[in-house]
Amino acid sequence: MRHNRSFTVMLPDDLADLVDKKVASGEFSDESAVLTEGLRQLAGRDSETEDWIRREVVPTIKAHDPSRVIPMQDVRRRIEAHMDLREQSAHDL
C-alpha cells in the first residue's frame, strides 16, 4: 500500500489557475492528483534525460581524443587566413 504525505505548496497565480481548471474540467479528481501527475511527468523526463546522457553523452566523451583538439588561437588564425584568401581572390576578379 502506498503511503501519502501532506505538503503545503505555494504556486504562482497562473499555475494555481491551471490546477483549478484541470480539476474543474473533471480531468483530475482534486489538486493533489494534478500535482502528482505533474511530478510523475517531471520524473519521467528526468529519467529520459539521464538515460540519454548515459547512452549518448558519456560514450561520446569517452571516445574523445584530446590530442586532436585544435587550440582556439589556431582556429581563429585558420579562419582569418581563409577569409583573407577569399577576399583577395574576389578582388583579383
N, CA, C and O atoms as CSV, one atom per row, in Angstrom:
chain,resi,resn,atom,element,x,y,z
A,1,MET,N,N,0.839,-1.184,0.000
A,1,MET,CA,C,0.000,0.000,0.000
A,1,MET,C,C,0.884,1.247,0.000
A,1,MET,O,O,1.889,1.311,0.708
A,2,ARG,N,N,0.506,2.201,-0.778
A,2,ARG,CA,C,1.254,3.447,-0.896
A,2,ARG,C,C,0.867,4.406,0.223
A,2,ARG,O,O,-0.316,4.597,0.505
A,3,HIS,N,N,1.859,5.001,0.850
A,3,HIS,CA,C,1.602,5.980,1.904
A,3,HIS,C,C,1.649,7.377,1.309
A,3,HIS,O,O,2.478,7.659,0.444
A,4,ASN,N,N,0.779,8.236,1.761
A,4,ASN,CA,C,0.749,9.618,1.287
A,4,ASN,C,C,1.287,10.539,2.368
A,4,ASN,O,O,1.091,10.313,3.562
A,5,ARG,N,N,1.970,11.580,1.917
A,5,ARG,CA,C,2.461,12.621,2.820
A,5,ARG,C,C,1.797,13.921,2.437
A,5,ARG,O,O,1.464,14.141,1.272
A,6,SER,N,N,1.609,14.763,3.398
A,6,SER,CA,C,0.954,16.045,3.176
A,6,SER,C,C,2.000,17.149,3.022
A,6,SER,O,O,2.973,17.210,3.773
A,7,PHE,N,N,1.783,18.015,2.040
A,7,PHE,CA,C,2.643,19.171,1.802
A,7,PHE,C,C,1.780,20.420,1.654
A,7,PHE,O,O,0.632,20.351,1.214
A,8,THR,N,N,2.341,21.535,2.019
A,8,THR,CA,C,1.722,22.816,1.714
A,8,THR,C,C,2.532,23.421,0.587
A,8,THR,O,O,3.754,23.535,0.683
A,9,VAL,N,N,1.854,23.808,-0.478
A,9,VAL,CA,C,2.548,24.289,-1.661
A,9,VAL,C,C,2.050,25.682,-2.013
A,9,VAL,O,O,0.848,25.945,-2.013
A,10,MET,N,N,2.988,26.564,-2.311
A,10,MET,CA,C,2.650,27.908,-2.796
A,10,MET,C,C,2.913,27.917,-4.295
A,10,MET,O,O,4.013,27.578,-4.733
A,11,LEU,N,N,1.918,28.301,-5.083
A,11,LEU,CA,C,2.056,28.347,-6.538
A,11,LEU,C,C,1.800,29.756,-7.043
A,11,LEU,O,O,1.008,30.496,-6.460
A,12,PRO,N,N,2.472,30.128,-8.129
A,12,PRO,CA,C,2.127,31.401,-8.768
A,12,PRO,C,C,0.681,31.328,-9.257
A,12,PRO,O,O,0.150,30.244,-9.497
A,13,ASP,N,N,0.061,32.478,-9.398
A,13,ASP,CA,C,-1.353,32.520,-9.797
A,13,ASP,C,C,-1.641,31.738,-11.069
A,13,ASP,O,O,-2.648,31.034,-11.146
A,14,ASP,N,N,-0.764,31.852,-12.078
A,14,ASP,CA,C,-1.048,31.168,-13.343
A,14,ASP,C,C,-1.053,29.649,-13.176
A,14,ASP,O,O,-1.865,28.963,-13.797
A,15,LEU,N,N,-0.159,29.120,-12.346
A,15,LEU,CA,C,-0.140,27.672,-12.129
A,15,LEU,C,C,-1.300,27.232,-11.243
A,15,LEU,O,O,-1.880,26.169,-11.464
A,16,ALA,N,N,-1.639,28.035,-10.252
A,16,ALA,CA,C,-2.791,27.722,-9.408
A,16,ALA,C,C,-4.066,27.711,-10.256
A,16,ALA,O,O,-4.928,26.852,-10.072
A,17,ASP,N,N,-4.182,28.665,-11.181
A,17,ASP,CA,C,-5.346,28.696,-12.080
A,17,ASP,C,C,-5.395,27.452,-12.956
A,17,ASP,O,O,-6.468,26.902,-13.203
A,18,LEU,N,N,-4.232,27.010,-13.426
A,18,LEU,CA,C,-4.171,25.808,-14.251
A,18,LEU,C,C,-4.628,24.585,-13.450
A,18,LEU,O,O,-5.382,23.753,-13.954
A,19,VAL,N,N,-4.170,24.483,-12.212
A,19,VAL,CA,C,-4.604,23.371,-11.354
A,19,VAL,C,C,-6.113,23.419,-11.181
A,19,VAL,O,O,-6.783,22.394,-11.308
A,20,ASP,N,N,-6.658,24.600,-10.892
A,20,ASP,CA,C,-8.112,24.749,-10.732
A,20,ASP,C,C,-8.866,24.335,-11.989
A,20,ASP,O,O,-9.892,23.660,-11.903
A,21,LYS,N,N,-8.368,24.734,-13.153
A,21,LYS,CA,C,-9.023,24.386,-14.416
A,21,LYS,C,C,-9.004,22.883,-14.661
A,21,LYS,O,O,-9.992,22.320,-15.133
A,22,LYS,N,N,-7.886,22.226,-14.344
A,22,LYS,CA,C,-7.780,20.780,-14.540
A,22,LYS,C,C,-8.789,20.045,-13.662
A,22,LYS,O,O,-9.403,19.072,-14.099
A,23,VAL,N,N,-8.960,20.509,-12.426
A,23,VAL,CA,C,-9.922,19.877,-11.524
A,23,VAL,C,C,-11.348,20.191,-11.985
A,23,VAL,O,O,-12.197,19.301,-12.034
A,24,ALA,N,N,-11.610,21.468,-12.325
A,24,ALA,CA,C,-12.954,21.876,-12.747
A,24,ALA,C,C,-13.406,21.151,-14.010
A,24,ALA,O,O,-14.594,20.877,-14.179
A,25,SER,N,N,-12.458,20.839,-14.901
A,25,SER,CA,C,-12.810,20.163,-16.148
A,25,SER,C,C,-13.138,18.683,-15.933
A,25,SER,O,O,-13.692,18.030,-16.817
A,26,GLY,N,N,-12.790,18.159,-14.748
A,26,GLY,CA,C,-13.018,16.752,-14.474
A,26,GLY,C,C,-11.860,15.866,-14.901
A,26,GLY,O,O,-11.895,14.650,-14.715
A,27,GLU,N,N,-10.834,16.482,-15.475
A,27,GLU,CA,C,-9.662,15.709,-15.903
A,27,GLU,C,C,-8.957,15.068,-14.708
A,27,GLU,O,O,-8.390,13.981,-14.822
A,28,PHE,N,N,-8.996,15.755,-13.551
A,28,PHE,CA,C,-8.398,15.245,-12.323
A,28,PHE,C,C,-9.412,15.372,-11.197
A,28,PHE,O,O,-10.251,16.273,-11.198
A,29,SER,N,N,-9.323,14.457,-10.236
A,29,SER,CA,C,-10.298,14.441,-9.141
A,29,SER,C,C,-10.073,15.562,-8.129
A,29,SER,O,O,-11.022,16.066,-7.530
A,30,ASP,N,N,-8.814,15.947,-7.945
A,30,ASP,CA,C,-8.506,17.014,-6.996
A,30,ASP,C,C,-7.123,17.598,-7.294
A,30,ASP,O,O,-6.419,17.146,-8.197
A,31,GLU,N,N,-6.759,18.607,-6.516
A,31,GLU,CA,C,-5.488,19.296,-6.738
A,31,GLU,C,C,-4.294,18.361,-6.567
A,31,GLU,O,O,-3.313,18.464,-7.304
A,32,SER,N,N,-4.373,17.454,-5.599
A,32,SER,CA,C,-3.279,16.514,-5.370
A,32,SER,C,C,-3.028,15.647,-6.591
A,32,SER,O,O,-1.879,15.348,-6.915
A,33,ALA,N,N,-4.096,15.241,-7.271
A,33,ALA,CA,C,-3.946,14.404,-8.464
A,33,ALA,C,C,-3.245,15.168,-9.584
A,33,ALA,O,O,-2.443,14.598,-10.324
A,34,VAL,N,N,-3.552,16.464,-9.705
A,34,VAL,CA,C,-2.895,17.289,-10.726
A,34,VAL,C,C,-1.401,17.377,-10.442
A,34,VAL,O,O,-0.580,17.160,-11.334
A,35,LEU,N,N,-1.054,17.694,-9.207
A,35,LEU,CA,C,0.354,17.839,-8.849
A,35,LEU,C,C,1.085,16.502,-8.918
A,35,LEU,O,O,2.248,16.456,-9.318
A,36,THR,N,N,0.424,15.424,-8.537
A,36,THR,CA,C,1.037,14.100,-8.624
A,36,THR,C,C,1.387,13.768,-10.069
A,36,THR,O,O,2.487,13.291,-10.350
A,37,GLU,N,N,0.458,14.017,-10.984
A,37,GLU,CA,C,0.725,13.740,-12.401
A,37,GLU,C,C,1.854,14.619,-12.927
A,37,GLU,O,O,2.704,14.151,-13.684
A,38,GLY,N,N,1.867,15.880,-12.533
A,38,GLY,CA,C,2.950,16.776,-12.961
A,38,GLY,C,C,4.306,16.293,-12.483
A,38,GLY,O,O,5.284,16.335,-13.230
A,39,LEU,N,N,4.369,15.836,-11.250
A,39,LEU,CA,C,5.635,15.327,-10.708
A,39,LEU,C,C,6.040,14.020,-11.374
A,39,LEU,O,O,7.227,13.775,-11.587
A,40,ARG,N,N,5.066,13.181,-11.703
A,40,ARG,CA,C,5.394,11.944,-12.431
A,40,ARG,C,C,5.957,12.259,-13.812
A,40,ARG,O,O,6.907,11.619,-14.263
A,41,GLN,N,N,5.371,13.244,-14.477
A,41,GLN,CA,C,5.872,13.656,-15.793
A,41,GLN,C,C,7.296,14.195,-15.663
A,41,GLN,O,O,8.155,13.883,-16.488
A,42,LEU,N,N,7.545,14.989,-14.648
A,42,LEU,CA,C,8.878,15.543,-14.417
A,42,LEU,C,C,9.885,14.426,-14.139
A,42,LEU,O,O,10.994,14.445,-14.674
A,43,ALA,N,N,9.507,13.460,-13.309
A,43,ALA,CA,C,10.395,12.335,-13.009
A,43,ALA,C,C,10.689,11.537,-14.275
A,43,ALA,O,O,11.821,11.095,-14.476
A,44,GLY,N,N,9.682,11.347,-15.134
A,44,GLY,CA,C,9.887,10.631,-16.390
A,44,GLY,C,C,10.839,11.368,-17.309
A,44,GLY,O,O,11.713,10.760,-17.927
A,45,ARG,N,N,10.671,12.681,-17.399
A,45,ARG,CA,C,11.566,13.491,-18.236
A,45,ARG,C,C,12.995,13.431,-17.706
A,45,ARG,O,O,13.945,13.302,-18.478
A,46,ASP,N,N,13.140,13.526,-16.388
A,46,ASP,CA,C,14.475,13.438,-15.788
A,46,ASP,C,C,15.112,12.087,-16.088
A,46,ASP,O,O,16.299,12.009,-16.404
A,47,SER,N,N,14.322,11.035,-15.989
A,47,SER,CA,C,14.827,9.692,-16.259
A,47,SER,C,C,15.267,9.556,-17.719
A,47,SER,O,O,16.313,8.975,-18.009
A,48,GLU,N,N,14.457,10.097,-18.634
A,48,GLU,CA,C,14.824,10.061,-20.056
A,48,GLU,C,C,16.112,10.830,-20.307
A,48,GLU,O,O,16.964,10.388,-21.078
A,49,THR,N,N,16.256,11.975,-19.660
A,49,THR,CA,C,17.473,12.780,-19.825
A,49,THR,C,C,18.694,12.021,-19.296
A,49,THR,O,O,19.742,11.998,-19.941
A,50,GLU,N,N,18.554,11.407,-18.129
A,50,GLU,CA,C,19.667,10.644,-17.569
A,50,GLU,C,C,20.029,9.466,-18.458
A,50,GLU,O,O,21.210,9.168,-18.640
A,51,ASP,N,N,19.022,8.788,-19.018
A,51,ASP,CA,C,19.280,7.676,-19.944
A,51,ASP,C,C,20.032,8.169,-21.180
A,51,ASP,O,O,20.981,7.526,-21.629
A,52,TRP,N,N,19.606,9.320,-21.732
A,52,TRP,CA,C,20.265,9.888,-22.915
A,52,TRP,C,C,21.726,10.229,-22.594
A,52,TRP,O,O,22.621,9.982,-23.402
A,53,ILE,N,N,21.949,10.793,-21.420
A,53,ILE,CA,C,23.326,11.131,-21.029
A,53,ILE,C,C,24.175,9.865,-20.970
A,53,ILE,O,O,25.287,9.837,-21.496
A,54,ARG,N,N,23.650,8.811,-20.328
A,54,ARG,CA,C,24.409,7.555,-20.241
A,54,ARG,C,C,24.626,6.929,-21.611
A,54,ARG,O,O,25.708,6.415,-21.896
A,55,ARG,N,N,23.601,6.969,-22.463
A,55,ARG,CA,C,23.635,6.289,-23.762
A,55,ARG,C,C,24.422,7.069,-24.817
A,55,ARG,O,O,25.126,6.465,-25.627
A,56,GLU,N,N,24.312,8.406,-24.819
A,56,GLU,CA,C,24.892,9.220,-25.890
A,56,GLU,C,C,26.072,10.081,-25.443
A,56,GLU,O,O,27.123,10.081,-26.084
A,57,VAL,N,N,25.899,10.803,-24.362
A,57,VAL,CA,C,26.908,11.788,-23.959
A,57,VAL,C,C,28.155,11.114,-23.395
A,57,VAL,O,O,29.268,11.420,-23.822
A,58,VAL,N,N,27.982,10.209,-22.452
A,58,VAL,CA,C,29.141,9.575,-21.821
A,58,VAL,C,C,30.016,8.849,-22.844
A,58,VAL,O,O,31.232,9.040,-22.835
A,59,PRO,N,N,29.434,8.010,-23.739
A,59,PRO,CA,C,30.301,7.358,-24.727
A,59,PRO,C,C,31.024,8.357,-25.646
A,59,PRO,O,O,32.163,8.120,-26.049
A,60,THR,N,N,30.364,9.460,-25.970
A,60,THR,CA,C,30.999,10.475,-26.812
A,60,THR,C,C,32.182,11.101,-26.096
A,60,THR,O,O,33.241,11.297,-26.692
A,61,ILE,N,N,32.008,11.412,-24.829
A,61,ILE,CA,C,33.104,11.992,-24.051
A,61,ILE,C,C,34.259,10.997,-23.918
A,61,ILE,O,O,35.427,11.363,-24.051
A,62,LYS,N,N,33.911,9.727,-23.654
A,62,LYS,CA,C,34.956,8.713,-23.506
A,62,LYS,C,C,35.711,8.487,-24.821
A,62,LYS,O,O,36.901,8.171,-24.809
A,63,ALA,N,N,35.020,8.648,-25.949
A,63,ALA,CA,C,35.652,8.430,-27.254
A,63,ALA,C,C,36.462,9.634,-27.717
A,63,ALA,O,O,37.210,9.540,-28.690
A,64,HIS,N,N,36.322,10.755,-27.035
A,64,HIS,CA,C,37.022,11.986,-27.422
A,64,HIS,C,C,38.527,11.819,-27.293
A,64,HIS,O,O,39.023,11.333,-26.277
A,65,ASP,N,N,39.237,12.219,-28.316
A,65,ASP,CA,C,40.698,12.145,-28.323
A,65,ASP,C,C,41.257,13.550,-28.111
A,65,ASP,O,O,41.296,14.343,-29.052
A,66,PRO,N,N,41.689,13.869,-26.892
A,66,PRO,CA,C,42.166,15.222,-26.614
A,66,PRO,C,C,43.367,15.633,-27.462
A,66,PRO,O,O,43.638,16.825,-27.604
A,67,SER,N,N,44.086,14.672,-28.025
A,67,SER,CA,C,45.245,15.026,-28.842
A,67,SER,C,C,44.818,15.649,-30.172
A,67,SER,O,O,45.641,16.246,-30.866
A,68,ARG,N,N,43.544,15.516,-30.533
A,68,ARG,CA,C,43.051,16.075,-31.794
A,68,ARG,C,C,42.450,17.469,-31.637
A,68,ARG,O,O,41.980,18.058,-32.611
A,69,VAL,N,N,42.464,17.988,-30.431
A,69,VAL,CA,C,41.905,19.309,-30.177
A,69,VAL,C,C,42.794,20.372,-30.807
A,69,VAL,O,O,44.017,20.332,-30.678
A,70,ILE,N,N,42.163,21.322,-31.491
A,70,ILE,CA,C,42.888,22.442,-32.102
A,70,ILE,C,C,42.695,23.652,-31.194
A,70,ILE,O,O,41.558,24.038,-30.922
A,71,PRO,N,N,43.771,24.252,-30.723
A,71,PRO,CA,C,43.637,25.430,-29.863
A,71,PRO,C,C,42.848,26.542,-30.570
A,71,PRO,O,O,42.942,26.704,-31.787
A,72,MET,N,N,42.090,27.287,-29.808
A,72,MET,CA,C,41.225,28.326,-30.357
A,72,MET,C,C,42.020,29.354,-31.159
A,72,MET,O,O,41.541,29.815,-32.195
A,73,GLN,N,N,43.202,29.721,-30.716
A,73,GLN,CA,C,44.020,30.688,-31.458
A,73,GLN,C,C,44.321,30.164,-32.861
A,73,GLN,O,O,44.281,30.925,-33.827
A,74,ASP,N,N,44.621,28.873,-32.978
A,74,ASP,CA,C,44.899,28.280,-34.290
A,74,ASP,C,C,43.658,28.271,-35.164
A,74,ASP,O,O,43.734,28.512,-36.369
A,75,VAL,N,N,42.517,27.993,-34.552
A,75,VAL,CA,C,41.257,28.001,-35.312
A,75,VAL,C,C,41.006,29.401,-35.867
A,75,VAL,O,O,40.670,29.558,-37.040
A,76,ARG,N,N,41.169,30.404,-35.029
A,76,ARG,CA,C,40.960,31.788,-35.476
A,76,ARG,C,C,41.928,32.154,-36.601
A,76,ARG,O,O,41.538,32.775,-37.590
A,77,ARG,N,N,43.196,31.761,-36.437
A,77,ARG,CA,C,44.186,32.063,-37.488
A,77,ARG,C,C,43.796,31.401,-38.798
A,77,ARG,O,O,43.886,32.019,-39.859
A,78,ARG,N,N,43.369,30.166,-38.733
A,78,ARG,CA,C,42.959,29.447,-39.952
A,78,ARG,C,C,41.755,30.114,-40.615
A,78,ARG,O,O,41.711,30.259,-41.837
A,79,ILE,N,N,40.787,30.517,-39.804
A,79,ILE,CA,C,39.598,31.187,-40.354
A,79,ILE,C,C,39.994,32.515,-40.984
A,79,ILE,O,O,39.567,32.830,-42.094
A,80,GLU,N,N,40.808,33.290,-40.280
A,80,GLU,CA,C,41.242,34.584,-40.812
A,80,GLU,C,C,42.030,34.405,-42.107
A,80,GLU,O,O,41.832,35.165,-43.055
A,81,ALA,N,N,42.912,33.421,-42.164
A,81,ALA,CA,C,43.695,33.166,-43.380
A,81,ALA,C,C,42.753,32.776,-44.524
A,81,ALA,O,O,42.926,33.229,-45.655
A,82,HIS,N,N,41.781,31.957,-44.232
A,82,HIS,CA,C,40.819,31.546,-45.256
A,82,HIS,C,C,40.022,32.754,-45.763
A,82,HIS,O,O,39.837,32.930,-46.967
A,83,MET,N,N,39.560,33.575,-44.829
A,83,MET,CA,C,38.787,34.766,-45.215
A,83,MET,C,C,39.648,35.740,-46.017
A,83,MET,O,O,39.182,36.321,-46.997
A,84,ASP,N,N,40.910,35.918,-45.601
A,84,ASP,CA,C,41.824,36.796,-46.352
A,84,ASP,C,C,42.015,36.278,-47.771
A,84,ASP,O,O,41.989,37.053,-48.727
A,85,LEU,N,N,42.203,34.995,-47.906
A,85,LEU,CA,C,42.380,34.390,-49.223
A,85,LEU,C,C,41.140,34.587,-50.092
A,85,LEU,O,O,41.254,34.914,-51.274
A,86,ARG,N,N,39.975,34.393,-49.520
A,86,ARG,CA,C,38.724,34.585,-50.277
A,86,ARG,C,C,38.566,36.053,-50.699
A,86,ARG,O,O,38.163,36.355,-51.823
A,87,GLU,N,N,38.892,36.944,-49.774
A,87,GLU,CA,C,38.769,38.380,-50.075
A,87,GLU,C,C,39.752,38.763,-51.186
A,87,GLU,O,O,39.402,39.511,-52.099
A,88,GLN,N,N,40.951,38.260,-51.105
A,88,GLN,CA,C,41.972,38.540,-52.125
A,88,GLN,C,C,41.534,37.963,-53.477
A,88,GLN,O,O,41.705,38.619,-54.504
A,89,SER,N,N,40.983,36.771,-53.494
A,89,SER,CA,C,40.513,36.167,-54.730
A,89,SER,C,C,39.372,36.960,-55.352
A,89,SER,O,O,39.283,37.072,-56.575
A,90,ALA,N,N,38.496,37.513,-54.510
A,90,ALA,CA,C,37.374,38.310,-55.005
A,90,ALA,C,C,37.870,39.605,-55.618
A,90,ALA,O,O,37.311,40.064,-56.614
A,91,HIS,N,N,38.891,40.201,-55.055
A,91,HIS,CA,C,39.455,41.438,-55.603
A,91,HIS,C,C,40.191,41.195,-56.937
A,91,HIS,O,O,40.236,42.068,-57.804
A,92,ASP,N,N,40.758,40.000,-57.072
A,92,ASP,CA,C,41.502,39.680,-58.301
A,92,ASP,C,C,40.564,39.479,-59.483
A,92,ASP,O,O,41.004,39.531,-60.631
A,93,LEU,N,N,39.289,39.252,-59.225
A,93,LEU,CA,C,38.342,39.025,-60.352
A,93,LEU,C,C,38.064,40.301,-61.029
A,93,LEU,O,O,37.300,40.335,-61.994
